[in-house]
Amino acid sequence: MNAKNDAEIRPPSKQGMPVIVDFNILVADINSINVEDMDFRVDMFVRQSWIESRLDMPDDIFEEGDDYVTLPPEFFDSLWQPDPYFLNAKVSEIAALNHKFSSVTLYRNKTVKYSARMHAIIACQMEFQLYPMDIQICPIYVESFSYHKQKLRLRWGAGGVTVNPELKLLQYDIGKPMVAEESVDYMLEKSGNFSRLVVFFRFERQIGHHLIQTFAPSTLVVMLSWFSFWLGLDAIPGRVALLVTSMLTLVTMFTGLKSDIPPVAYVKVGFIIIEYDN
């Protein structure tokens, strides 16, 4: 079996039509949501498929009754390969597909399906005005590096993006991913519009920890400080001790809440609540 082509040249398509590459992502795990560096790590299975019309395939490579055959990953090197990459991946060497933990499936209709397991550290512009009741929307952008949309079109395959149903995060609830397709125009280094896929992950912070560790205790401390009004007029040392202890406790809680996120130039809801209690 061989491909009657130069592996560097994209497959022919109907006149004026781009090569269509279907893209799917199965998220196996999300971890290391780092609010200081504003990024997160995602482990995933990535699948891309397209039609390679130049393949010369003998029928005897398919078992009877099967319409596909699984080939060694090395076969992928002899084919033209689309070049999608993760635009907002922070670490470039893990933003490209490779042959480790990968497979190639070939179908009778000359569809090539390439699957690989990979991980990436994705940048995310986070906002903390509503902390600790914040919701972070983190996109992943997938784009062709070399081919503009007149030559290659990326589109979400059936199912688009799916998430491991057993996935649980310690501090966040993850919502259903939202996918989109768009076209972008680069005015400088690239020419023409490029096809881009976008998946949006929604991370909603779990507030239970802060209710138990911060808000409930601070409310209780404030309520205890009201006992100073029931002390006698001559109980000045007791009243001062009670108020100072309450103040120090609230300051400690405030400091602990503040240490969970990096310094920002705006006020956060959680701090307003504690200041109000104070």
N, C-alpha and C positions, 0 to 999 in steps of 0.2 A: 504494500500500500504506500502510495506517495502522493504528495500534493504538487500538482503541475503549476508551481508558482515560486516566486522569490518570497521567502518568509518576511521580507521587509516591505512588501507591497500588499496593500489591503485587498481583500477579495473584490471582484467586480460586482457591480449592482446595476439595477435598472438606471437608465440615463437620468441624471438629475436627482437620484435618490441616494441617501447615505446608507452605509452599513449599519444595521440595527443590532445593538448589543443589549441583551436583557440582563439585568443585574438584580441579585437577591442577597439579602443578609439575614443570617440567623444569629442572634445575639446569645452567646452562651453564658457570658458573665460580664458584669460591670462592677468595677471596684476602684479603689483609690480615688474617690472624688475629692480632689484637693482644692479647697477654697482659697488657699494662699497663692498657689500657682494658677488657679482658675483652669483646671483641666480634669479629665477623668480618663481612666483606662477601660477599654472595651475589648473583650475576647470574643471572636466571632468566626462563623463560617461564611465565606464569601463565594458566591456562585455567579459566573458570567457565561452567557451562551450566545452564539451567533452562527450564521450559515456560511460554511466555507465551500462554495460551489466548485472550486478547482480540485477537490479531492478525487482521487481515482481509487475506488474501494471495491475489491472483489467480494462477491457474495459469501464466499466461504469463511470470511472472518466473523460472520454472525452465526450464532448457534440457532438451530431450528426453532422457530417460534419467537425469537427475540428480534427486536428492532434496534438494539443498541449493543455496543461492546465497550467494555472498560479497558483502557490502554494505560501503559506505564506513563508516569509524568514526563519522562524524557521525550515522549512523542510531541509534547507541547512545544519543544524547541524547534521542531521542523515546520511549525505552522506560523502564519501571521498571527500576531497577538494584539488585541486591543490594549490600550495603555491607560486605563482608569487609575486614578490615585486619589487619596484623601487630602483635599485641599487644606483643611485646618488641622492636620496631624502635626504635632509638635516635633516628633522625632522622625526624620525623613527615611531612615533605613527600615522602619517597620511599616511604612505607608505603601509598600509595593508588595505584590503577590510573589510568592516563591514556591519552589517545589517541595519544601518540607511539609509533610501532612497535606498533600494535595492529590488530586486524581483528575483524569481526563476521560470523558465519555463521548463516544462517537455514535451518532444515530444514522439510520439508513437514508434519511432525507438530507444528510450532510450537515446536520447541526452538530457543532462542537460545544460541549459543556465542560467548563473548567471549574473545579471546586478546590478551595484551599482553606485551611485554618490559619488565622493570623490574629494579631493583637495590635492595637494602636493607642497612643496617648493623644487625646483630642482636646484642643483648646476650646474653652467655653467662656463667653463674656457673661459673668454672673452679676446679679444685682441683689443687694442686701437691705434695701429700704424696709422690707416687711419682715426681716429676720426677728425672731425665729419662726415666723409663719410664712417664710418665703417659698416661692416656687421658681425653680430654675428651668429655663427652656434652652436646651443645648443641641445645636444642629451638627450634623456631619455632612460635609459636602463631598460629593464624588464627581469627578470631572476628567475628561480626556486631556492628556497633557499636550498632544501633538495635533490632533485632528479637530477642525472646527465642525460645526453641526451639519454643514453641507456634505462632509465626508463620513462622519460617524455620529450616530445618535445613541445616547444612552437612555434607556427607559427601564422602569421597574418591571420585573417579571411578575408572574402570578404569585400573589402573597406578599410581594414587596419586602417588608422587613418584619420579622417575627422575633419574639423574645422568649427565651426559655421560661416556661410557666413556673418552674421551681425557683426562679431567681428572686432573692430577697436581699435588700440593702439594709444596713444597720440604722442609718439615720434618715433614709428617704423612702418614699413610696414612688414607684416608677409607673407612669401612665402608659397607655397604648401609644406606640410611635406613630407619628403622622408623616406621610411621605409626600413629596412634590417633585415635579420636573420643571426646570426653567432653563432659560437661555441667557448667557452673560456675554458681555462685550468687553474685551480688553483693548484699551487705547494705546498701550505702549509696546510691550514686548511681543504680544500675540496679535494676530490679525484675524478679523472675523468674529462671529458669534460662536460660542462653545456650548455644547449640551452639558447640563449639570443636573445631577440628582441630589435631592436633599431629604434627610430624615431628621425629624425633630424629636428629641427625647425630653420628657417632662418629669422632673424630679421635684416632688413635693416633700418638704422637710416634715418629719414626724415631730409633733409638738409635745408628745407625752413626756419625754425626758425633761423638757424645760418646765412643764407644769409641775412635775414632782420635785425637781431639783432647785428650781428658781422661783417661779411665780407663787406657788402655794406657800413655801416657807417665807417669802418676803411679805406676803399678806398676813401670815400668822404673826410675824415679828412686829409689823405695824400695829396689829390689834393688841398685842401684848404691851406695846408702848403706851397705849391709852390708859393703862392702869395707873400711870403717873398722875392722872387727874383725880384719882381716888385717894392718893396719899395725902397725909396731913400737911399743913403749911410748914410745919417745922421739920418735915422729912426731906430736907434739901439733898443730903448726900444720896439717899435712896433714889430720889427722882432723877438726879443727875446721872447716877450709875445706870439706871434703867434706860434713859434716853441715849446715853453714849454707847451702851452695849447694842441697842437697836440700830443706831447709826452705823457702827462698825460692821455689824452683821450685814446690813444692806449694801455697804461699800464692798464687802467681800463677795457677795453675790453678784454685784454689778461687775466686778473685776473678772469673776469666773465666766460670766456671760460674754464679756468683751473679748476674752482670750480665745474664743471658739472661731472667730473670723478675723481676717486681716484688717488693719486700720483703713477706714474709708472716709471720704470727705462729706458725708451726709449722715443725718440722724436716722437711727433704726427704731422700729416700733417697740421692740423688746426693751430698749433703754428708756423710752418714753414711759412705758408701763411702770418700770421700777422707780423712775424719778417721780412719777405721780404718787406711787405708794409712799415715797420718801417725803 
